[in-house]
């Protein structure tokens, strides 16, 4: 998963405001997936990837900045 690339692509296609809303909604979904022991995102092999994506999405939603 590369959220920065996805965010850049969405910004170019849909605009920054729409991308920010998408990032917020996706971050909410990722939080739910990580906390659900039945979802693969909560498993040890996948959780670090989802955690990283969640941080990138949350940072963008909060700051509107793609690169840190």
C-alpha positions as CSV (number, residue, x, y, z in Angstrom):
1,X,0.0,0.0,0.0
2,X,1.3,3.4,-0.9
3,X,-1.2,6.0,0.4
4,X,0.9,9.0,-0.7
5,X,0.8,7.9,-4.3
6,X,-2.9,7.2,-4.1
7,X,-3.5,10.6,-2.4
8,X,-1.5,12.4,-5.1
9,X,-3.5,10.6,-7.8
10,X,-6.8,11.4,-6.2
11,X,-5.8,15.1,-5.7
12,X,-5.0,15.4,-9.4
13,X,-8.2,13.7,-10.5
14,X,-10.8,14.9,-7.9
15,X,-9.3,17.9,-6.1
16,X,-7.9,18.3,-2.6
17,X,-11.1,18.8,-0.8
18,X,-12.7,15.6,-2.2
19,X,-9.5,13.7,-1.5
20,X,-9.4,14.9,2.1
21,X,-12.9,13.6,2.6
22,X,-11.9,10.3,1.1
23,X,-8.9,10.2,3.4
24,X,-11.0,10.8,6.5
25,X,-13.5,8.1,5.5
26,X,-10.8,5.6,4.6
27,X,-9.0,6.2,7.9
28,X,-12.2,5.5,9.8
29,X,-12.5,2.2,7.9
30,X,-8.9,1.2,8.5
31,X,-9.3,1.8,12.2
32,X,-12.3,-0.5,12.2
33,X,-10.5,-3.2,10.2
34,X,-7.4,-3.0,12.5
35,X,-9.6,-3.4,15.6
36,X,-11.6,-6.4,14.1
37,X,-9.8,-9.6,15.0
38,X,-11.6,-11.3,12.2
39,X,-10.3,-8.9,9.5
40,X,-6.9,-9.6,8.0
41,X,-5.8,-6.0,8.7
42,X,-5.6,-7.0,12.4
43,X,-3.2,-9.9,11.7
44,X,0.5,-9.5,12.6
45,X,1.7,-9.6,8.9
46,X,-0.8,-6.9,7.8
47,X,-1.3,-4.6,10.7
48,X,2.0,-2.6,10.3
49,X,1.0,-1.9,6.7
50,X,-2.5,-0.7,7.7
51,X,-1.0,1.3,10.7
52,X,1.3,3.1,8.3
53,X,-1.5,3.8,5.8
54,X,-3.7,5.0,8.6
55,X,-1.0,7.5,9.8
56,X,-0.5,8.8,6.3
57,X,-4.3,9.2,5.7
58,X,-4.8,10.9,9.1
59,X,-1.9,13.3,8.5
60,X,-3.3,14.3,5.1
61,X,-6.8,14.7,6.5
62,X,-5.6,16.9,9.3
63,X,-3.0,19.0,7.6
64,X,-3.8,18.8,3.8
65,X,-0.1,18.0,3.3
66,X,1.0,15.0,1.2
67,X,4.7,15.0,2.1
68,X,6.2,15.3,5.6
